[in-house]
Amino acid sequence: MKFNNILNALGIILVAFGTILLSPIIVALIEKEYNSIFPFVTASFVSISLGLVFQKYGGFSRNFDDLKRNEGLLIVSLAWIVTAAMGSIPYLFYGLSPIDAYFESVSGITTTGATILMDFSLYPKDFFFWRSLSQWLGGMGIIVLFVAILPQFAIAGRQIFFAEAPGPTEEKVTPRITHTAKALWLVYGMLTLFQIILLFGAGMPLFDSICNAFSTMAAGGFSPNPLSIMGYNSPAITWIIIFFMFLAGANFALQYHFFIQAKPLPLLQNEEFRFYSFIVLFVSGGLAICLFVEDYGLMPEVVRDSLFQIVSIITTTGFSSTDFALWSVSAQTILFIVMLIGGCAGSAGGGVKVIRVLFGLKYLKREITQIIHPHAVLPIKINHKTVAEDTQRQIMGFLLFYLVLMTTSAIVVTIIEGNAAVGVVGTAATIGNIGPGYGEIGPMGSFGGLSAATRIIFIVNMIVGRLELIPFLAMLHPDFWSFRQNR
């Protein structure tokens, strides 16, 4: 591993991120919130300065042609950690403690949407704009963004792109990885713009439309309204959010074929997308029946709220159209089940991912069949393609370590907080990048009342969950940390 490569790559990313940190100043000027300019200028200055220092000690090299896999994994991991740190600097000027500021920033950039804020009236509009913008940047991926806009990563982008890619597949829409990154951001940006127009047309204020669209397409869940989408009290807005949350949880590479190339078959014939759609419809129907029987409203209302919350949770967006923390245990259990699934591979959603759940079910089916027919050769196929043995091992390893990390975190947090609901649901919500849970950390609650130790654990959960464990697991091996100097 070349230390110079790490420093140079991080330096370039920090300089670019520092430039982006200036964008909330536009909102501050429009809203005449002049006192809010200094926090973002400071954060930008720190990020750019630190980036230049990293590049200086890295030799200002632009040659990443020989970037190794472990270097790519480390660059991606550190990029998320340090950009979250830079993004937390403005929050310090609004009275947040360092832990709270970093928690809020990590929650934003990993698109988790868990917040420590309790009184939204204390903060200006540029503050909420940055929360939503940070989610939008993290939704498609910090690295994917910089591979798309920075020519320095034209070749090295392949290693760091797939080190960050959400899901076990390495699907690309064009032969060149930089073109793929640009294509994904094109779809992402177009859908975001279209949603802003629809929300504004449905009566949502323009500023709120922008912030909510950023958070929706990122599958993030930060809203400038303290009551989330419920605060707008509009069925039309609720249905618009449902539609775009669903898209945010689907594979963007397939959506590129659908929307840009006008080729619907790759999306509609995709086995993961069909399974994803089935889960949403089937579980939403079950939840609606449960809520209707338990007299939580009329059928049109419970159908809308059921579909909204299932889509919100499975895509790990975390918006709420109602306070589901007040629902019955049976209804909350249905929500918890989809917390453990997540969105599709290649989407903005977090979690285990639908394709891994689909593989797990097919794996179990094969093992049951193998008991009856021990000598049969039964390959596992997804989209009519046999899943390679090494991919099978990676998926099973991911599922095992995901379970181990989730169990360990839940036990430790339960001991710290003395509350099993916070331990189990809070862990599922943070490691799956979902956001709100139940009770005090529910959709109308806050993580701000938890102990500092719990918030630190949840910060780790959010980062490890967004990076899908792989870089984290790789760093546990001693051979990963074998450094070498440039020659």
C-alpha positions as CSV (number, residue, x, y, z in Angstrom):
1,M,0.0,0.0,0.0
2,K,1.4,3.4,-1.1
3,F,1.0,6.0,1.6
4,N,1.4,8.8,-1.0
5,N,-1.5,7.5,-3.0
6,I,-3.7,7.7,0.1
7,L,-2.7,11.2,0.9
8,N,-3.0,12.5,-2.6
9,A,-6.4,11.0,-3.2
10,L,-7.8,12.3,0.1
11,G,-6.3,15.7,-0.5
12,I,-8.0,16.0,-3.9
13,I,-11.3,14.9,-2.4
14,L,-11.1,17.3,0.5
15,V,-10.3,20.3,-1.8
16,A,-13.4,19.4,-3.9
17,F,-15.6,18.9,-0.8
18,G,-14.4,22.2,0.6
19,T,-15.6,23.9,-2.5
20,I,-19.0,22.3,-2.2
21,L,-19.2,23.4,1.5
22,L,-19.6,27.0,0.2
23,S,-22.9,26.3,-1.5
24,P,-25.1,26.9,1.6
25,I,-23.9,30.5,1.5
26,I,-26.2,31.1,-1.5
27,V,-29.1,30.2,0.7
28,A,-27.8,32.4,3.5
29,L,-27.6,35.4,1.1
30,I,-31.1,34.8,-0.3
31,E,-32.6,34.4,3.2
32,K,-30.4,37.3,4.5
33,E,-29.0,35.0,7.2
34,Y,-25.6,36.8,7.1
35,N,-24.5,35.3,10.4
36,S,-24.5,31.9,8.8
37,I,-21.9,32.7,6.2
38,F,-18.9,32.4,8.5
39,P,-19.6,28.8,9.6
40,F,-19.5,27.5,6.0
41,V,-16.6,29.7,5.0
42,T,-14.6,28.3,8.0
43,A,-15.5,24.7,7.1
44,S,-14.6,25.3,3.5
45,F,-11.2,26.8,4.5
46,V,-10.4,24.0,6.8
47,S,-11.3,21.3,4.2
48,I,-9.4,22.9,1.4
49,S,-6.4,23.7,3.6
50,L,-6.2,20.1,4.9
51,G,-6.6,18.8,1.4
52,L,-3.6,20.9,0.2
53,V,-1.5,19.7,3.2
54,F,-2.3,16.1,2.3
55,Q,-1.4,16.7,-1.3
56,K,1.8,18.4,-0.3
57,Y,3.0,15.5,1.8
58,G,1.8,13.1,-0.9
59,G,3.9,14.8,-3.5
60,F,1.0,16.4,-5.5
61,S,1.0,13.3,-7.6
62,R,-1.9,12.8,-10.1
63,N,-0.9,9.3,-11.1
64,F,-3.2,6.7,-9.6
65,D,-2.9,4.1,-12.4
66,D,-1.4,1.4,-10.1
67,L,-3.9,1.9,-7.3
68,K,-4.3,-1.4,-5.4
69,R,-7.6,-2.8,-4.0
70,N,-6.6,-2.3,-0.4
71,E,-5.6,1.3,-1.2
72,G,-9.0,1.9,-2.8
73,L,-10.8,0.5,0.2
74,L,-8.8,2.7,2.6
75,I,-9.3,5.8,0.5
76,V,-13.1,5.2,0.4
77,S,-13.3,4.6,4.2
78,L,-11.2,7.6,5.1
79,A,-13.0,9.8,2.6
80,W,-16.3,9.1,4.3
81,I,-14.8,9.7,7.8
82,V,-13.0,13.0,6.9
83,T,-15.7,14.5,4.7
84,A,-18.2,13.9,7.5
85,A,-15.8,15.6,9.9
86,M,-15.5,18.6,7.5
87,G,-19.3,18.6,7.1
88,S,-19.7,18.8,10.9
89,I,-17.8,22.0,11.3
90,P,-20.7,24.3,10.5
91,Y,-22.9,22.6,13.1
92,L,-20.4,23.6,15.8
93,F,-21.3,27.2,15.3
94,Y,-25.0,26.4,16.1
95,G,-24.4,25.1,19.6
96,L,-23.9,21.4,18.9
97,S,-21.3,19.6,20.8
98,P,-18.5,17.9,18.8
99,I,-20.1,14.4,19.2
100,D,-23.5,15.8,18.3
101,A,-22.1,17.7,15.3
102,Y,-20.3,14.7,14.0
103,F,-23.3,12.4,14.6
104,E,-25.6,14.8,12.6
105,S,-23.0,15.1,9.8
106,V,-22.4,11.3,9.6
107,S,-26.1,10.7,9.7
108,G,-26.5,13.1,6.8
109,I,-23.7,12.0,4.5
110,T,-24.4,8.3,5.1
111,T,-28.1,9.1,4.3
112,T,-29.2,7.6,7.6
113,G,-31.4,10.5,8.7
114,A,-31.2,9.9,12.5
115,T,-31.1,13.3,14.1
116,I,-30.0,14.7,17.5
117,L,-32.0,17.9,16.9
118,M,-34.9,18.6,19.3
119,D,-36.1,22.1,18.5
120,F,-36.0,22.9,14.8
121,S,-36.9,26.6,15.4
122,L,-33.3,27.2,16.7
123,Y,-31.7,26.8,13.3
124,P,-31.7,28.9,10.1
125,K,-32.6,27.7,6.6
126,D,-29.0,27.3,5.4
127,F,-28.5,24.8,8.2
128,F,-31.3,22.6,7.0
129,F,-30.2,23.1,3.4
130,W,-26.8,21.7,4.3
131,R,-28.3,18.7,6.1
132,S,-30.3,17.8,3.0
133,L,-27.5,18.6,0.6
134,S,-25.1,16.4,2.5
135,Q,-27.6,13.5,2.2
136,W,-27.9,14.2,-1.5
137,L,-24.2,14.0,-2.0
138,G,-23.9,10.8,0.0
139,G,-26.9,9.2,-1.6
140,M,-25.3,8.4,-4.9
141,G,-21.9,8.2,-3.2
142,I,-19.1,10.7,-2.4
143,I,-16.7,8.7,-4.4
144,V,-19.0,8.3,-7.4
145,L,-19.4,12.0,-7.4
146,F,-15.7,12.7,-7.4
147,V,-15.0,10.0,-10.0
148,A,-17.6,11.8,-12.2
149,I,-16.2,15.3,-11.8
150,L,-12.5,14.9,-11.1
151,P,-10.3,13.9,-14.1
152,Q,-7.6,12.7,-11.7
153,F,-9.7,9.6,-10.9
154,A,-10.3,8.6,-14.6
155,I,-8.3,5.4,-14.1
156,A,-8.1,4.9,-10.4
157,G,-11.8,5.5,-10.2
158,R,-12.5,1.8,-11.0
159,Q,-10.9,0.6,-7.7
160,I,-12.5,3.2,-5.5
161,F,-15.9,3.2,-7.3
162,F,-16.4,-0.5,-6.7
163,A,-15.0,-0.2,-3.2
164,E,-18.0,2.1,-2.4
165,A,-20.6,0.5,-4.7
166,P,-23.7,-0.5,-2.8
167,G,-24.4,-4.2,-3.3
168,P,-22.5,-7.4,-4.3
169,T,-22.7,-6.7,-8.1
170,E,-20.3,-4.6,-10.2
171,E,-22.8,-3.3,-12.7
172,K,-21.9,-0.5,-14.9
173,V,-23.8,1.2,-17.8
174,T,-20.8,2.2,-19.9
175,P,-17.3,0.6,-20.5
176,R,-15.5,3.6,-18.9
177,I,-16.1,4.0,-15.2
178,T,-16.0,7.8,-15.3
179,H,-18.8,7.7,-17.9
180,T,-20.8,5.3,-15.7
181,A,-20.4,7.7,-12.8
182,K,-21.6,10.6,-14.9
183,A,-24.5,8.6,-16.2
184,L,-25.7,7.6,-12.7
185,W,-25.5,11.2,-11.6
186,L,-27.4,12.3,-14.7
187,V,-30.3,10.1,-13.7
188,Y,-30.0,11.1,-10.1
189,G,-30.0,14.8,-10.9
190,M,-32.9,14.6,-13.4
191,L,-35.1,12.7,-11.0
192,T,-34.3,15.2,-8.2
193,L,-35.2,18.1,-10.4
194,F,-38.4,16.5,-11.5
195,Q,-39.4,15.8,-7.9
196,I,-38.7,19.4,-6.9
197,I,-41.1,20.6,-9.7
198,L,-43.8,18.2,-8.7
199,L,-43.6,19.0,-4.9
200,F,-43.6,22.7,-5.6
201,G,-46.6,22.3,-7.9
202,A,-48.4,20.3,-5.2
203,G,-48.2,23.3,-2.8
204,M,-44.9,22.7,-0.9
205,P,-42.8,25.8,-0.4
206,L,-39.8,25.9,-2.9
207,F,-37.2,25.7,-0.2
208,D,-38.9,22.7,1.4
209,S,-39.3,21.1,-2.0
210,I,-35.6,21.3,-2.7
211,C,-34.6,20.0,0.7
212,N,-37.1,17.2,0.7
213,A,-36.3,16.2,-2.9
214,F,-32.6,16.0,-2.0
215,S,-33.4,13.8,1.0
216,T,-35.9,11.6,-0.9
217,M,-33.6,10.7,-3.8
218,A,-30.8,10.1,-1.4
219,A,-33.0,7.8,0.6
220,G,-32.0,10.0,3.5
221,G,-35.0,11.3,5.4
222,F,-33.8,14.7,6.7
223,S,-36.7,17.2,6.3
224,P,-36.8,20.9,7.2
225,N,-40.2,20.2,8.8
226,P,-39.9,18.8,12.4
227,L,-42.9,16.6,11.7
228,S,-41.3,15.2,8.5
229,I,-43.8,14.7,5.6
230,M,-46.7,14.4,8.0
231,G,-46.1,18.1,8.7
232,Y,-47.4,19.1,5.2
233,N,-50.7,17.4,5.7
234,S,-51.1,16.8,1.9
235,P,-52.1,13.5,0.3
236,A,-50.7,14.7,-3.0
237,I,-47.3,15.4,-1.5
238,T,-47.3,12.1,0.3
239,W,-47.9,10.2,-3.0
240,I,-45.2,12.1,-4.8
241,I,-42.7,11.2,-2.0
242,I,-43.8,7.6,-2.2
243,F,-43.1,7.4,-5.9
244,F,-39.6,8.9,-5.7
245,M,-38.6,7.0,-2.6
246,F,-39.5,3.8,-4.5
247,L,-37.2,5.0,-7.3
248,A,-34.4,5.9,-4.9
249,G,-34.5,2.3,-3.6
250,A,-34.2,0.8,-7.1
251,N,-31.0,0.2,-9.1
252,F,-29.9,3.5,-10.8
253,A,-28.0,1.7,-13.5
254,L,-31.2,0.0,-14.6
255,Q,-33.1,3.3,-14.3
256,Y,-30.5,4.8,-16.7
257,H,-31.6,2.2,-19.3
258,F,-35.2,2.9,-18.6
259,F,-35.3,6.7,-18.5
260,I,-32.3,7.8,-20.6
261,Q,-32.0,5.0,-23.2
262,A,-35.8,4.3,-23.3
263,K,-35.1,0.6,-22.7
264,P,-37.6,-0.6,-20.1
265,L,-36.9,-4.4,-20.3
266,P,-33.6,-4.4,-18.3
267,L,-35.5,-2.9,-15.4
268,L,-38.8,-4.7,-15.7
269,Q,-37.2,-8.1,-16.3
270,N,-34.6,-7.7,-13.5
271,E,-35.3,-10.4,-10.8
272,E,-34.2,-8.2,-7.9
273,F,-36.4,-5.3,-9.0
274,R,-39.4,-7.6,-9.3
275,F,-38.8,-9.1,-5.9
276,Y,-38.4,-5.6,-4.5
277,S,-41.7,-4.5,-6.0
278,F,-43.4,-7.7,-4.7
279,I,-42.1,-7.1,-1.1
280,V,-43.3,-3.5,-1.1
281,L,-46.8,-4.4,-2.4
282,F,-47.2,-7.6,-0.3
283,V,-46.0,-6.2,3.0
284,S,-47.8,-2.8,2.5
285,G,-51.0,-4.8,1.9
286,G,-50.5,-6.8,5.1
287,L,-49.7,-3.7,7.1
288,A,-52.8,-1.9,5.7
289,I,-55.1,-4.8,6.8
290,C,-53.4,-4.8,10.2
291,L,-54.0,-1.1,10.7
292,F,-57.6,-1.2,9.3
293,V,-58.5,-4.1,11.6
294,E,-57.0,-2.2,14.6
295,D,-59.0,0.9,13.7
296,Y,-56.2,3.3,12.8
297,G,-58.2,5.0,10.2
298,L,-60.3,4.6,7.0
299,M,-59.0,2.3,4.3
300,P,-57.7,5.0,1.9
301,E,-55.7,6.6,4.8
302,V,-54.2,3.3,6.1
303,V,-53.4,2.2,2.5
304,R,-51.5,5.4,1.9
305,D,-49.7,5.4,5.3
306,S,-48.9,1.7,5.0
307,L,-47.4,2.1,1.5
308,F,-45.5,5.2,2.6
309,Q,-44.0,3.7,5.7
310,I,-43.0,0.4,4.0
311,V,-41.4,2.2,1.1
312,S,-39.7,4.6,3.5
313,I,-38.3,1.9,5.6
314,I,-37.3,-0.6,3.0
315,T,-35.5,2.1,1.0
316,T,-34.0,3.3,4.3
317,T,-35.3,6.8,3.7
318,G,-36.8,7.2,7.1
319,F,-39.5,9.8,6.2
320,S,-42.8,9.5,8.1
321,S,-46.3,10.4,7.1
322,T,-47.6,9.5,10.5
323,D,-46.1,8.7,13.9
324,F,-45.7,5.0,13.5
325,A,-44.1,4.8,17.0
326,L,-47.8,5.0,18.2
327,W,-48.8,2.0,16.2
328,S,-49.4,-1.4,17.7
329,V,-46.7,-3.9,18.4
330,S,-47.9,-6.1,15.5
331,A,-47.7,-3.1,13.0
332,Q,-44.3,-2.1,14.3
333,T,-43.0,-5.7,13.9
334,I,-44.0,-5.6,10.2
335,L,-41.9,-2.4,9.9
336,F,-39.0,-4.0,11.7
337,I,-39.0,-6.9,9.2
338,V,-38.4,-4.6,6.3
339,M,-35.8,-2.7,8.3
340,L,-33.7,-5.9,7.8
341,I,-34.0,-5.9,4.0
342,G,-33.0,-2.5,2.5
343,G,-33.1,-1.3,-1.0
344,C,-31.7,-2.8,-4.3
345,A,-28.1,-3.1,-5.2
346,G,-26.9,0.0,-7.0
347,S,-29.5,2.2,-5.3
348,A,-29.3,5.0,-2.8
349,G,-30.9,2.7,-0.2
350,G,-28.9,1.1,2.6
351,G,-29.5,-2.1,4.5
352,V,-28.7,-5.7,3.6
353,K,-30.0,-5.2,0.0
354,V,-32.8,-7.1,-1.7
355,I,-30.4,-9.1,-3.9
356,R,-28.7,-10.6,-0.8
357,V,-32.1,-11.5,0.7
358,L,-33.1,-13.1,-2.7
359,F,-29.9,-15.0,-2.8
360,G,-30.3,-16.2,0.8
361,L,-33.8,-17.5,0.0
362,K,-32.5,-19.4,-3.0
363,Y,-29.6,-20.7,-1.0
364,L,-32.0,-22.1,1.6
365,K,-34.2,-23.6,-1.1
366,R,-31.2,-25.3,-2.7
367,E,-30.0,-26.7,0.7
368,I,-33.5,-28.2,1.4
369,T,-33.6,-29.7,-2.1
370,Q,-30.1,-31.1,-1.6
371,I,-31.2,-33.0,1.4
372,I,-33.7,-34.9,-0.8
373,H,-31.3,-35.2,-3.8
374,P,-27.8,-35.2,-2.3
375,H,-26.1,-35.9,-5.6
376,A,-27.9,-33.3,-7.6
377,V,-26.0,-30.3,-9.1
378,L,-28.1,-27.3,-8.2
379,P,-26.6,-24.0,-9.3
380,I,-28.1,-20.8,-7.8
381,K,-29.2,-18.4,-10.6
382,I,-30.2,-14.8,-10.4
383,N,-31.4,-13.1,-13.7
384,H,-30.7,-16.4,-15.4
385,K,-27.0,-16.3,-14.5
386,T,-25.3,-18.7,-12.2
387,V,-24.0,-17.0,-9.1
388,A,-20.2,-17.7,-8.9
389,E,-18.9,-19.6,-5.9
390,D,-16.7,-16.7,-4.8
391,T,-19.7,-14.3,-4.9
392,Q,-21.7,-16.8,-2.9
393,R,-19.0,-16.9,-0.2
394,Q,-18.9,-13.1,-0.1
395,I,-22.7,-12.8,0.3
396,M,-22.9,-15.4,3.0
397,G,-19.9,-13.8,4.7
398,F,-21.6,-10.4,4.5
399,L,-24.8,-11.8,6.0
400,L,-22.9,-13.5,8.8
401,F,-20.8,-10.5,9.8
402,Y,-23.8,-8.2,9.5
403,L,-25.7,-10.4,12.0
404,V,-22.6,-10.5,14.3
405,L,-22.1,-6.7,14.2
406,M,-25.8,-6.0,14.7
407,T,-26.1,-8.4,17.6
408,T,-23.0,-7.1,19.3
409,S,-24.0,-3.4,18.9
410,A,-27.6,-4.2,20.1
411,I,-26.3,-5.9,23.2
412,V,-23.8,-3.2,24.1
413,V,-26.3,-0.4,23.6
414,T,-29.0,-2.2,25.5
415,I,-26.5,-2.5,28.5
416,I,-25.6,1.2,28.2
417,E,-29.1,2.5,27.8
418,G,-30.9,-0.1,29.9
419,N,-33.4,-0.2,27.1
420,A,-33.7,-3.2,24.8
421,A,-35.9,-1.4,22.3
422,V,-33.2,1.4,21.8
423,G,-30.5,-1.3,21.6
424,V,-32.2,-3.5,19.0
425,V,-34.2,-1.0,16.9
426,G,-31.5,1.8,17.2
427,T,-28.9,-0.6,15.9
428,A,-31.0,-1.8,13.1
429,A,-31.9,1.8,12.2
430,T,-28.3,3.0,12.2
431,I,-26.4,0.1,10.7
432,G,-29.1,-0.1,8.0
433,N,-28.9,3.7,7.5
434,I,-32.7,3.9,8.1
435,G,-32.8,6.7,10.7
436,P,-35.8,6.8,13.1
437,G,-36.8,3.8,15.3
438,Y,-39.4,3.5,17.9
439,G,-40.1,5.3,21.2
440,E,-37.7,8.1,22.1
441,I,-35.8,7.6,18.9
442,G,-39.0,7.4,16.8
443,P,-40.0,9.6,13.8
444,M,-41.0,12.5,16.1
445,G,-38.2,11.8,18.6
446,S,-34.4,12.4,18.7
447,F,-31.2,10.5,19.3
448,G,-30.0,13.6,21.3
449,G,-31.1,12.1,24.6
450,L,-28.9,9.0,24.3
451,S,-25.6,8.7,26.1
452,A,-22.4,9.8,24.4
453,A,-21.2,6.2,24.3
454,T,-24.3,5.1,22.4
455,R,-24.1,7.9,19.9
456,I,-20.4,7.0,19.2
457,I,-21.5,3.3,18.6
458,F,-24.3,4.5,16.3
459,I,-21.8,6.7,14.4
460,V,-19.6,3.7,13.8
461,N,-22.7,1.7,12.8
462,M,-23.8,4.3,10.2
463,I,-20.3,4.5,8.5
464,V,-19.8,0.7,8.5
465,G,-23.3,0.2,7.3
466,R,-23.0,2.7,4.5
467,L,-19.7,1.1,3.3
468,E,-21.4,-2.3,3.6
469,L,-18.9,-3.8,6.0
470,I,-16.3,-4.9,3.3
471,P,-13.7,-2.1,3.9
472,F,-14.2,-2.5,7.7
473,L,-13.7,-6.3,7.5
474,A,-10.7,-6.0,5.2
475,M,-9.0,-3.6,7.7
476,L,-9.2,-6.4,10.4
477,H,-6.6,-8.4,8.5
478,P,-2.9,-7.6,9.3
479,D,-1.9,-7.8,5.6
480,F,-4.2,-4.9,4.8
481,W,-1.8,-2.5,6.6
482,S,1.3,-3.3,4.6
483,F,2.6,0.1,3.5
484,R,5.2,0.9,0.8
485,Q,6.7,4.1,-0.5
486,N,6.5,5.3,-4.0
487,R,9.5,4.4,-6.1
